[in-house]
Amino acid sequence: VAMNNLFTLYGYELKKLMQKKLLWVSLLVCMAAIAFSILFPLFGTYSVNGVSISTNYEQHLIDQAYRKALSGKPIDQSLLEETIAAYKDLPLDTDYVLTEEYQTYARPYSDIFNLIRSWTGMDKGTAQQWSPDEAALYAAMRERFEESAVKNYLTEAEISYWQSHADSLETPVVYQFHEGYGCILETFLTVGFMMLIYVAITLSSSFPDEHAHRTDQLVLCTSNGKKRLYWVKLLSGITVGCVGALLMALLTWVLSLRVYGSEGFDAAIQLFYTGYAGNITIGQACLVAYGCLIVTAIFISVFVMLLSELFSSSIAAMSVTTGMILAGMIIQIPAQYRILGQIWDYLPTCFLSMWNTFDLRLVSLFGTHFTSYQIVPLIYIVGASLLAFLGSRIYCRRQINGR
């Protein structure tokens, strides 16, 4: 009977949240923004130096066909020679994309050419005149990892950790068409931002509404009492936050893979995130990133509901959360302030980005190194539990003193 009463109360609290128009409006707006960010590159006219060539969608189909034609080819000496030969005779200026030579010979290799530049750090002109060398290419990729380590002020232990991962990378890297999964990762920052805004808007009024309308007194008269009511309300809020995050993630995955293609789950992450030394695939990176999104949704849901109970004001809770979101977008801690910068980047308002989720900085515990996507979700789960118990104390004390 007690469990039935709890499920009934949970359903009642969930229904109250689901009946709020603001929830549906905010969710639809956030999902529309995500869909727009995914489809926006296909809109409009493609032009170079003011010269209109065709639509962006037509250009996308051309590039997509070239990428699929390259898929499955190892980026070895043979492919490097083909790529540089196609680019070598183009004029050494920014206007060569309009030439017939580029459109006919070089454009089919544009993805490989851009990877050469990213992995080596060469500018366009230098890359055109480069003498293809497979060994030199992968040595330069390794040097770029080391440069990134110095730039991020990594410790010797961290450098050794990533060097071991770089050593385990199979070379030559096989090029695979990965447009859909690349879009999923590119949209990750937008989805994270929309999720934070959605939770801030939806859950900031969960507790204050009860106090304002005095409806909590009706529920407090039941046999379930104050503590059970609190945990049921908290669980319903977490449900709403997580379901919203799941729907945004589902929209991103379905739309990206449907529009841009579902191939490339097993492609090396270095084809997309060229400065990363981890030995994971693009598909695995997508799963990791959006798994972190769901865990962050749990933490931020508890945090917003705690603020709403602490301030007894939805406006105050929303203002604080929105201010933190904006601060996370604007403020950047210089890399030399290593500990402070790492703590800041691991906050929920900063963490949901490719460069922080797949951060090269590690956390060492008991002699073991953990990446950010391994340790931060664990911190969020523990933090959410602590905040939940703190909120319980605040809620029960307020109900006693407020009667």
FISE-413541 format. One line per 10 residues: their letters; for each residue x, y, z of N, C-alpha, C. Coordinates in steps of 0.02 Angstrom, whole numbers. Example, Ala and Ser with C-alpha at 12.3 -4.5 7.8 and 13.67 -1.06 7.14 Angstrom:
BEGIN
as = 660 -284 390 615 -225 390 660 -165 390 | 642 -112 354 684 -53 357 645 2 394 $
***
This chain:
BEGIN
vamnnlftly = 42 -60 0 0 0 0 43 63 0 | 96 61 42 140 119 46 172 134 -21 | 194 80 -56 226 90 -121 176 117 -171 | 114 92 -168 62 117 -212 49 191 -200 | 49 211 -137 40 282 -121 97 324 -148 | 159 298 -143 216 334 -169 213 342 -244 | 194 288 -279 188 292 -352 132 340 -371 | 78 340 -332 23 387 -346 47 458 -337 | 84 470 -283 110 537 -269 160 559 -323 | 203 511 -343 251 525 -397 215 544 -461 $
gyelkklmqk = 163 506 -478 125 522 -538 91 589 -532 | 68 606 -472 35 671 -462 85 728 -472 | 145 721 -442 196 773 -449 220 779 -521 | 228 722 -554 249 723 -624 197 755 -668 | 134 742 -653 80 771 -692 77 846 -683 | 91 870 -623 92 942 -611 145 976 -654 | 204 945 -658 257 974 -699 239 971 -774 | 210 914 -795 195 904 -866 138 949 -890 | 97 973 -844 41 1016 -863 61 1089 -871 | 123 1105 -854 146 1174 -862 161 1189 -935 $
kllwvsllvc = 128 1241 -960 140 1260 -1030 212 1280 -1042 | 243 1311 -991 311 1334 -997 359 1276 -1012 | 345 1217 -984 387 1159 -997 386 1141 -1071 | 326 1138 -1100 320 1118 -1169 346 1171 -1217 | 334 1234 -1199 360 1288 -1241 436 1288 -1242 | 466 1283 -1182 539 1284 -1179 569 1223 -1214 | 538 1165 -1205 563 1105 -1237 560 1110 -1313 | 503 1134 -1339 495 1142 -1412 543 1193 -1440 | 553 1248 -1404 600 1300 -1427 671 1273 -1429 | 690 1237 -1377 757 1208 -1374 768 1157 -1430 $
maaiafsilf = 719 1115 -1442 725 1065 -1494 725 1096 -1564 | 687 1150 -1572 688 1186 -1636 756 1218 -1648 | 786 1245 -1595 853 1274 -1602 905 1221 -1621 | 899 1162 -1592 945 1107 -1608 936 1086 -1680 | 874 1077 -1702 861 1057 -1771 887 1109 -1820 | 878 1172 -1803 902 1226 -1847 978 1224 -1853 | 1013 1213 -1797 1086 1212 -1799 1112 1153 -1840 | 1075 1098 -1842 1095 1040 -1881 1083 1052 -1956 | 1027 1082 -1972 1008 1091 -2043 1034 1156 -2074 | 1054 1203 -2032 1074 1269 -2058 1127 1267 -2112 $
plfgtysvng = 1179 1224 -2107 1230 1223 -2160 1203 1207 -2229 | 1144 1177 -2233 1115 1159 -2298 1074 1215 -2329 | 1062 1268 -2291 1020 1322 -2315 1063 1373 -2353 | 1031 1413 -2395 1063 1470 -2426 1103 1454 -2488 | 1140 1504 -2510 1178 1501 -2573 1252 1497 -2558 | 1287 1455 -2595 1360 1449 -2588 1393 1500 -2633 | 1435 1541 -2603 1469 1593 -2642 1541 1599 -2618 | 1584 1619 -2664 1655 1629 -2649 1675 1698 -2675 | 1699 1740 -2630 1719 1809 -2647 1663 1846 -2682 | 1602 1836 -2659 1545 1870 -2687 1516 1839 -2749 $
vsistnyeqh = 1547 1785 -2772 1523 1751 -2832 1478 1693 -2812 | 1415 1695 -2832 1368 1643 -2815 1378 1583 -2862 | 1387 1524 -2832 1401 1464 -2872 1340 1419 -2877 | 1312 1401 -2819 1253 1358 -2817 1224 1361 -2747 | 1179 1316 -2732 1153 1314 -2664 1200 1274 -2619 | 1197 1288 -2555 1237 1250 -2506 1220 1176 -2507 | 1156 1161 -2518 1135 1091 -2519 1167 1054 -2577 | 1169 1085 -2636 1200 1054 -2694 1275 1042 -2682 | 1308 1091 -2651 1379 1084 -2636 1390 1029 -2585 | 1344 1024 -2538 1348 971 -2487 1345 902 -2519 $
lidqayrkal = 1300 893 -2567 1293 828 -2600 1356 810 -2639 | 1388 861 -2669 1450 849 -2707 1505 826 -2660 | 1515 864 -2605 1568 847 -2558 1554 779 -2525 | 1491 766 -2512 1473 702 -2481 1491 644 -2526 | 1479 651 -2590 1496 598 -2638 1571 587 -2640 | 1610 641 -2638 1683 634 -2639 1708 600 -2575 | 1679 617 -2518 1700 587 -2455 1684 512 -2453 | 1626 494 -2479 1607 424 -2481 1653 385 -2528 | 1676 417 -2581 1722 384 -2627 1789 371 -2594 | 1809 413 -2547 1873 404 -2511 1867 354 -2454 $
sgkpidqsll = 1806 341 -2432 1795 301 -2372 1825 231 -2380 | 1861 209 -2329 1892 143 -2330 1964 144 -2353 | 1989 202 -2378 2058 206 -2402 2104 225 -2345 | 2160 190 -2337 2209 210 -2286 2245 274 -2308 | 2258 317 -2260 2294 379 -2275 2368 362 -2274 | 2390 332 -2329 2459 308 -2335 2496 347 -2388 | 2556 323 -2405 2598 358 -2453 2562 368 -2520 | 2526 317 -2542 2493 321 -2606 2439 375 -2607 | 2397 377 -2556 2344 427 -2554 2372 497 -2544 | 2425 502 -2505 2456 567 -2495 2484 595 -2561 $
eetiaaykdl = 2515 552 -2600 2542 573 -2665 2486 594 -2712 | 2431 557 -2713 2374 576 -2755 2347 644 -2735 | 2341 655 -2669 2312 717 -2644 2356 777 -2662 | 2421 773 -2647 2465 829 -2660 2473 841 -2735 | 2473 788 -2776 2476 796 -2848 2416 835 -2874 | 2357 823 -2844 2296 857 -2865 2297 931 -2846 | 2333 948 -2791 2335 1017 -2767 2397 1055 -2791 | 2447 1021 -2812 2513 1052 -2823 2511 1107 -2876 | 2474 1098 -2929 2474 1145 -2984 2422 1200 -2978 | 2386 1201 -2922 2337 1255 -2912 2372 1320 -2894 $
pldtdyvlte = 2344 1377 -2912 2375 1441 -2894 2381 1449 -2818 | 2436 1478 -2795 2450 1485 -2724 2414 1546 -2696 | 2349 1548 -2702 2309 1602 -2672 2242 1574 -2650 | 2200 1616 -2622 2137 1593 -2594 2082 1585 -2646 | 2095 1603 -2709 2043 1602 -2759 2041 1536 -2798 | 2084 1489 -2782 2087 1430 -2825 2024 1387 -2822 | 1982 1397 -2771 1920 1357 -2768 1874 1371 -2826 | 1883 1427 -2859 1841 1443 -2916 1867 1414 -2982 | 1929 1388 -2980 1959 1363 -3042 1930 1295 -3060 | 1933 1281 -3125 1910 1216 -3149 1955 1160 -3125 $
eyqtyarpys = 2020 1176 -3117 2068 1126 -3094 2050 1102 -3023 | 2031 1149 -2980 2013 1130 -2912 1950 1088 -2912 | 1898 1111 -2947 1835 1075 -2947 1841 1006 -2977 | 1885 998 -3026 1891 934 -3061 1939 885 -3027 | 1998 911 -3007 2050 867 -2983 2062 869 -2907 | 2060 929 -2879 2080 935 -2808 2022 924 -2760 | 1963 947 -2778 1908 944 -2731 1892 873 -2706 | 1898 823 -2749 1885 755 -2723 1931 734 -2666 | 1989 768 -2659 2037 752 -2606 2038 805 -2551 | 1988 849 -2550 1991 906 -2503 1992 884 -2430 $
difnlirswt = 1956 831 -2413 1956 808 -2344 2025 783 -2322 | 2059 747 -2367 2126 722 -2352 2175 781 -2347 | 2168 829 -2391 2212 888 -2390 2203 927 -2325 | 2142 934 -2303 2129 970 -2240 2156 931 -2180 | 2153 865 -2183 2182 825 -2129 2258 832 -2127 | 2289 833 -2185 2362 844 -2187 2380 909 -2154 | 2342 961 -2169 2356 1026 -2139 2344 1026 -2064 | 2290 993 -2042 2274 992 -1970 2325 951 -1931 | 2346 895 -1960 2392 850 -1924 2463 878 -1922 | 2481 918 -1972 2550 944 -1975 2556 1017 -1954 $
gmdkgtaqqw = 2501 1055 -1957 2504 1126 -1941 2526 1169 -2000 | 2530 1140 -2060 2552 1179 -2118 2495 1224 -2143 | 2515 1282 -2170 2466 1325 -2202 2451 1297 -2272 | 2404 1330 -2307 2381 1303 -2371 2437 1300 -2422 | 2475 1355 -2428 2528 1358 -2478 2583 1308 -2465 | 2603 1301 -2401 2655 1254 -2383 2633 1183 -2397 | 2570 1168 -2381 2544 1100 -2393 2543 1083 -2467 | 2528 1133 -2510 2526 1120 -2582 2596 1101 -2608 | 2648 1129 -2578 2716 1117 -2601 2751 1061 -2562 | 2715 1030 -2517 2744 978 -2474 2761 915 -2514 $
spdeaalyaa = 2817 885 -2497 2835 821 -2527 2803 765 -2487 | 2756 729 -2513 2719 679 -2474 2765 628 -2441 | 2754 617 -2377 2794 571 -2339 2751 543 -2282 | 2731 480 -2289 2686 450 -2239 2716 451 -2170 | 2779 432 -2163 2812 431 -2098 2815 501 -2067 | 2830 551 -2109 2834 620 -2084 2765 645 -2062 | 2713 624 -2097 2645 645 -2079 2627 622 -2009 | 2638 558 -1994 2618 531 -1929 2666 553 -1874 | 2728 568 -1893 2775 597 -1844 2752 668 -1826 | 2728 705 -1876 2703 773 -1864 2639 771 -1821 $
mrerfeesav = 2597 720 -1833 2537 712 -1791 2557 702 -1718 | 2609 661 -1707 2633 649 -1640 2661 713 -1609 | 2695 753 -1649 2722 816 -1625 2666 865 -1606 | 2611 862 -1643 2554 905 -1627 2524 886 -1559 | 2522 821 -1544 2499 798 -1479 2544 827 -1424 | 2610 824 -1436 2657 848 -1386 2651 924 -1377 | 2641 961 -1432 2631 1033 -1427 2568 1049 -1387 | 2516 1010 -1398 2453 1021 -1361 2464 1007 -1287 | 2505 957 -1271 2520 941 -1201 2555 999 -1166 | 2603 1030 -1201 2638 1088 -1173 2591 1147 -1165 $
knylteaeis = 2548 1158 -1215 2501 1213 -1214 2453 1208 -1156 | 2434 1145 -1137 2386 1134 -1083 2420 1123 -1016 | 2486 1133 -1013 2524 1127 -950 2514 1058 -918 | 2520 1006 -960 2513 939 -933 2575 919 -893 | 2565 877 -844 2620 852 -804 2656 796 -842 | 2714 776 -818 2751 722 -850 2710 657 -850 | 2674 645 -795 2633 584 -792 2577 586 -844 | 2547 645 -853 2494 651 -902 2521 644 -973 | 2579 673 -985 2610 667 -1051 2626 594 -1067 | 2651 559 -1017 2666 488 -1026 2602 448 -1040 $
ywqshadsle = 2548 466 -1005 2483 432 -1015 2460 440 -1088 | 2463 501 -1114 2438 513 -1181 2487 487 -1234 | 2551 486 -1218 2599 457 -1265 2586 383 -1276 | 2567 349 -1221 2552 278 -1228 2490 267 -1271 | 2442 313 -1266 2382 309 -1309 2400 325 -1381 | 2443 375 -1391 2463 393 -1459 2502 335 -1491 | 2542 300 -1451 2580 243 -1477 2534 186 -1499 | 2475 182 -1468 2429 127 -1483 2385 141 -1545 | 2389 202 -1572 2350 218 -1631 2376 179 -1691 | 2331 149 -1727 2351 111 -1786 2364 158 -1844 $
tpvvyqfheg = 2421 150 -1876 2439 189 -1934 2455 142 -1992 | 2439 160 -2053 2406 223 -2071 2332 224 -2049 | 2308 283 -2031 2238 291 -2013 2195 279 -2076 | 2142 242 -2067 2096 230 -2123 2043 284 -2125 | 2038 317 -2182 1986 369 -2189 1918 335 -2196 | 1870 359 -2157 1802 334 -2162 1753 392 -2164 | 1703 385 -2204 1650 436 -2207 1616 439 -2138 | 1613 498 -2108 1587 504 -2040 1546 567 -2030 | 1515 590 -2082 1481 655 -2080 1426 658 -2028 | 1386 604 -2022 1331 604 -1974 1355 608 -1903 $
ygciletflt = 1404 566 -1886 1430 566 -1817 1470 630 -1803 | 1501 658 -1855 1535 722 -1846 1485 777 -1829 | 1427 775 -1861 1374 824 -1847 1350 816 -1775 | 1343 754 -1752 1321 741 -1683 1369 773 -1633 | 1434 767 -1646 1484 796 -1601 1486 872 -1608 | 1478 898 -1668 1477 970 -1678 1418 1003 -1644 | 1363 967 -1639 1302 994 -1609 1301 985 -1534 | 1349 949 -1506 1350 933 -1435 1348 995 -1391 | 1386 1046 -1408 1387 1108 -1368 1319 1141 -1368 | 1286 1143 -1426 1219 1173 -1431 1168 1134 -1389 $
vgfmmliyva = 1171 1067 -1394 1125 1025 -1357 1135 1035 -1282 | 1198 1038 -1260 1212 1049 -1189 1186 1115 -1164 | 1195 1167 -1204 1170 1233 -1185 1094 1234 -1181 | 1061 1204 -1230 988 1201 -1230 961 1161 -1171 | 995 1107 -1154 974 1066 -1097 977 1106 -1032 | 1031 1144 -1023 1038 1185 -962 983 1237 -958 | 969 1270 -1013 916 1321 -1015 848 1289 -1000 | 835 1232 -1031 771 1197 -1021 760 1179 -948 | 811 1151 -916 805 1131 -845 796 1193 -801 | 833 1246 -815 828 1307 -775 757 1336 -779 $
itlsssfpde = 728 1336 -838 661 1364 -847 607 1318 -816 | 615 1253 -827 563 1206 -809 559 1192 -734 | 617 1186 -701 618 1162 -632 627 1218 -580 | 639 1278 -602 651 1332 -554 589 1350 -514 | 530 1329 -537 469 1345 -501 438 1285 -465 | 473 1229 -463 444 1168 -435 426 1175 -362 | 471 1199 -320 457 1208 -249 423 1276 -234 | 445 1331 -264 413 1395 -249 338 1397 -263 | 316 1362 -315 244 1362 -330 204 1332 -272 | 231 1280 -241 196 1249 -185 190 1298 -126 $
hahrtdqlvl = 245 1334 -113 244 1382 -57 198 1441 -73 | 199 1465 -135 160 1523 -153 85 1510 -149 | 65 1450 -173 -6 1434 -174 -30 1396 -112 | 18 1380 -68 3 1344 -6 -28 1275 -18 | -16 1249 -77 -44 1182 -93 -5 1127 -60 | 56 1143 -36 96 1090 -4 63 1065 60 | 23 1109 93 -9 1089 155 -58 1032 144 | -89 1030 86 -136 977 71 -100 909 67 | -42 909 34 -5 847 25 29 827 90 | 50 876 130 84 861 193 38 828 244 $
ctsngkkrly = -28 832 233 -75 801 279 -80 725 267 | -51 701 212 -57 630 197 -9 590 240 | -17 524 237 25 479 277 97 476 253 | 111 501 192 179 498 165 226 548 199 | 200 604 225 241 650 262 287 693 220 | 327 734 256 369 784 223 426 753 183 | 462 706 214 521 679 182 504 642 118 | 453 601 121 434 564 60 410 611 6 | 375 663 25 352 712 -25 412 744 -58 | 461 763 -19 521 795 -47 555 749 -98 $
wvkllsgitv = 567 686 -80 601 641 -125 560 626 -188 | 495 623 -180 452 613 -239 455 673 -285 | 453 733 -256 457 793 -297 525 797 -333 | 578 778 -296 645 780 -325 650 729 -382 | 623 670 -372 626 618 -424 586 639 -486 | 529 671 -475 490 694 -533 527 748 -572 | 562 792 -536 601 843 -569 659 814 -609 | 694 765 -579 748 732 -614 721 696 -676 | 663 666 -671 632 632 -728 620 681 -785 | 591 738 -768 577 789 -819 641 814 -851 $
gcvgallmal = 693 826 -810 756 849 -837 789 798 -882 | 790 736 -861 823 683 -900 784 667 -964 | 718 665 -959 678 651 -1019 688 706 -1071 | 691 769 -1048 703 824 -1094 771 817 -1128 | 823 799 -1088 890 789 -1116 891 731 -1165 | 856 677 -1148 852 619 -1193 818 636 -1259 | 765 675 -1255 730 695 -1316 774 739 -1361 | 811 783 -1330 857 825 -1369 913 783 -1400 | 939 736 -1362 991 691 -1388 963 648 -1445 | 903 622 -1435 872 579 -1486 861 618 -1551 $
ltwvlslrvy = 836 679 -1544 826 721 -1603 892 732 -1640 | 945 746 -1602 1011 759 -1632 1036 698 -1670 | 1032 640 -1638 1056 579 -1670 1015 561 -1732 | 950 561 -1725 907 540 -1781 914 588 -1840 | 911 653 -1827 915 702 -1881 984 702 -1913 | 1037 698 -1873 1105 699 -1901 1119 638 -1944 | 1101 579 -1918 1115 518 -1955 1070 511 -2016 | 1009 537 -2010 963 534 -2067 984 580 -2124 | 1005 641 -2107 1021 691 -2157 1092 682 -2183 | 1140 668 -2139 1210 667 -2159 1240 597 -2166 $
gsegfdaaiq = 1203 546 -2149 1228 478 -2158 1247 445 -2093 | 1237 379 -2090 1249 342 -2028 1315 303 -2030 | 1355 311 -2083 1417 275 -2087 1470 307 -2043 | 1519 267 -2022 1578 295 -1989 1581 288 -1914 | 1541 245 -1884 1543 236 -1812 1613 215 -1789 | 1647 175 -1829 1712 148 -1810 1770 192 -1835 | 1755 251 -1862 1809 295 -1886 1850 321 -1828 | 1915 331 -1839 1959 357 -1787 1939 428 -1768 | 1941 444 -1704 1921 510 -1680 1966 564 -1710 | 2028 547 -1729 2074 597 -1757 2051 624 -1824 $
lfytgyagni = 2005 589 -1857 1977 615 -1919 1932 676 -1906 | 1906 680 -1845 1863 737 -1827 1896 784 -1778 | 1920 757 -1723 1952 797 -1671 2027 784 -1677 | 2059 822 -1722 2127 806 -1744 2180 813 -1690 | 2167 851 -1637 2217 861 -1586 2211 814 -1527 | 2167 764 -1532 2155 719 -1476 2197 656 -1484 | 2226 633 -1428 2271 575 -1431 2236 510 -1409 | 2174 515 -1387 2139 455 -1363 2126 404 -1418 | 2128 341 -1401 2118 288 -1449 2045 264 -1446 | 1999 307 -1467 1928 289 -1471 1902 307 -1540 $
tigqaclvay = 1844 280 -1556 1814 295 -1621 1766 355 -1615 | 1746 381 -1671 1699 437 -1671 1632 416 -1641 | 1610 356 -1657 1547 332 -1629 1550 325 -1554 | 1605 298 -1529 1614 293 -1456 1616 362 -1424 | 1647 409 -1457 1649 478 -1430 1579 507 -1426 | 1537 492 -1475 1468 516 -1473 1430 487 -1413 | 1439 422 -1402 1405 389 -1346 1430 418 -1280 | 1495 429 -1274 1523 457 -1212 1496 527 -1200 | 1497 569 -1252 1475 639 -1245 1402 643 -1223 | 1359 605 -1255 1288 610 -1238 1270 572 -1175 $
gclivtaifi = 1312 524 -1155 1305 495 -1089 1320 546 -1035 | 1372 586 -1046 1389 641 -1000 1332 692 -998 | 1298 702 -1054 1241 749 -1056 1187 727 -1008 | 1170 663 -1007 1117 638 -964 1136 643 -891 | 1199 625 -874 1221 631 -805 1220 704 -782 | 1241 749 -827 1240 820 -810 1168 844 -799 | 1121 817 -838 1051 835 -830 1026 816 -760 | 1048 758 -734 1029 737 -667 1055 788 -616 | 1120 805 -621 1150 850 -573 1118 919 -575 | 1109 946 -635 1083 1015 -641 1010 1017 -620 $
svfvmllsel = 973 962 -629 903 960 -606 900 965 -530 | 942 927 -496 944 930 -423 967 999 -400 | 1016 1027 -434 1043 1092 -415 990 1147 -421 | 955 1148 -477 904 1200 -488 847 1193 -438 | 826 1131 -423 772 1121 -375 794 1140 -304 | 858 1129 -288 883 1151 -223 882 1227 -218 | 903 1260 -272 901 1333 -272 830 1359 -265 | 783 1326 -298 714 1349 -295 685 1342 -225 | 706 1290 -188 683 1282 -119 721 1329 -73 | 784 1339 -85 825 1382 -43 801 1455 -46 $
fsssiaamsv = 786 1479 -106 765 1548 -115 690 1557 -111 | 653 1502 -116 579 1505 -119 556 1553 -174 | 594 1556 -228 579 1602 -282 603 1571 -348 | 557 1564 -395 577 1537 -460 621 1585 -499 | 607 1650 -491 646 1701 -526 718 1700 -501 | 727 1696 -435 794 1695 -407 832 1633 -430 | 800 1575 -427 832 1513 -448 851 1515 -522 | 806 1540 -564 819 1544 -635 874 1595 -650 | 874 1650 -613 925 1702 -623 994 1677 -606 | 1000 1642 -550 1065 1615 -530 1090 1564 -581 $
ttgmilagmi = 1046 1519 -601 1066 1468 -649 1085 1498 -716 | 1044 1545 -741 1059 1577 -804 1125 1616 -800 | 1136 1650 -744 1199 1686 -735 1259 1640 -738 | 1252 1580 -708 1306 1532 -710 1318 1505 -781 | 1264 1496 -818 1270 1473 -887 1307 1524 -929 | 1288 1588 -922 1320 1641 -959 1393 1649 -939 | 1407 1642 -874 1476 1647 -850 1519 1592 -880 | 1490 1532 -885 1526 1476 -915 1542 1488 -988 | 1499 1525 -1023 1511 1541 -1094 1563 1596 -1102 | 1564 1643 -1056 1605 1703 -1064 1674 1696 -1033 $
iqipaqyril = 1676 1670 -972 1739 1670 -933 1781 1609 -951 | 1844 1622 -964 1892 1569 -976 1952 1579 -931 | 1971 1528 -895 2028 1531 -850 2091 1515 -890 | 2142 1558 -888 2204 1544 -925 2233 1476 -906 | 2263 1443 -955 2286 1374 -946 2339 1368 -892 | 2378 1421 -880 2431 1416 -830 2404 1410 -759 | 2341 1432 -748 2310 1422 -683 2276 1353 -683 | 2318 1302 -681 2297 1234 -697 2240 1209 -655 | 2246 1211 -589 2195 1182 -545 2130 1221 -550 | 2135 1287 -545 2075 1329 -549 2040 1320 -616 $
gqiwdylptc = 2079 1319 -670 2051 1312 -736 2016 1245 -746 | 2046 1193 -718 2017 1126 -725 1952 1121 -687 | 1950 1149 -626 1888 1149 -587 1833 1187 -624 | 1851 1245 -651 1802 1286 -687 1774 1249 -748 | 1818 1217 -785 1797 1183 -846 1756 1120 -832 | 1760 1095 -771 1722 1036 -753 1654 1053 -723 | 1638 1117 -716 1572 1137 -694 1520 1120 -748 | 1458 1105 -729 1407 1087 -779 1397 1139 -834 | 1409 1202 -818 1399 1256 -867 1456 1261 -917 | 1510 1224 -906 1568 1224 -952 1584 1156 -981 $
flsmwntfdl = 1565 1104 -945 1588 1036 -960 1563 1010 -1027 | 1502 1029 -1047 1471 999 -1106 1496 1031 -1171 | 1560 1021 -1184 1591 1042 -1247 1643 990 -1264 | 1660 983 -1327 1708 933 -1348 1775 941 -1313 | 1799 1003 -1307 1866 1014 -1280 1869 1003 -1205 | 1813 1005 -1169 1814 991 -1098 1794 919 -1082 | 1746 893 -1119 1727 823 -1109 1786 777 -1127 | 1823 795 -1179 1881 756 -1200 1945 796 -1185 | 1949 819 -1124 2005 860 -1101 2068 816 -1095 | 2126 845 -1113 2189 809 -1105 2212 810 -1032 $
rlvslfgthf = 2188 857 -993 2205 858 -922 2171 800 -886 | 2207 768 -842 2182 709 -808 2172 723 -734 | 2138 678 -701 2130 680 -628 2161 617 -600 | 2207 625 -554 2242 568 -524 2212 551 -456 | 2191 488 -448 2164 464 -385 2195 396 -369 | 2228 393 -311 2257 330 -288 2304 299 -340 | 2341 343 -372 2391 320 -420 2364 303 -489 | 2299 313 -499 2268 298 -564 2245 362 -596 | 2256 368 -661 2235 427 -698 2166 416 -730 | 2124 466 -724 2057 464 -753 2048 524 -800 $
tsyqivpliy = 2017 511 -857 2000 566 -903 1940 604 -876 | 1928 662 -904 1872 703 -881 1805 667 -890 | 1796 632 -946 1732 598 -956 1724 536 -913 | 1777 514 -881 1772 459 -833 1757 484 -762 | 1789 538 -742 1785 560 -672 1729 610 -660 | 1716 656 -708 1666 708 -696 1596 680 -687 | 1572 633 -728 1505 604 -714 1500 574 -645 | 1554 542 -621 1553 513 -554 1547 569 -501 | 1584 623 -512 1579 681 -467 1508 709 -466 | 1477 712 -525 1409 738 -529 1359 694 -492 $
ivgasllafl = 1368 627 -497 1323 582 -462 1330 591 -386 | 1392 593 -363 1404 603 -291 1379 672 -270 | 1393 723 -311 1371 791 -295 1296 797 -293 | 1262 765 -341 1189 767 -342 1160 733 -280 | 1191 679 -257 1167 645 -197 1175 689 -136 | 1232 723 -130 1244 767 -73 1196 827 -74 | 1186 856 -133 1139 912 -138 1068 889 -122 | 1050 829 -142 983 804 -129 971 797 -54 | 1021 770 -17 1013 763 55 1014 831 90 | 1053 877 65 1052 945 92 984 977 81 $
gsriycrrqi = 956 968 21 891 995 7 837 966 51 | 845 902 68 796 870 113 795 903 181 | 853 919 207 857 953 272 825 1022 269 | 840 1058 215 812 1125 208 736 1122 201 | 712 1075 160 640 1070 147 602 1051 211 | 626 1001 246 590 979 307 591 1032 361 | 647 1067 368 652 1120 419 605 1177 401 | 601 1193 336 557 1249 316 485 1230 326 | 467 1168 313 397 1148 323 378 1151 397 | 424 1135 441 409 1138 513 403 1210 537 $
ngr = 452 1250 516 452 1320 539 398 1362 505 | 376 1340 447 330 1381 409 257 1369 425 | 242 1318 466 172 1302 479 143 1345 534 $
***
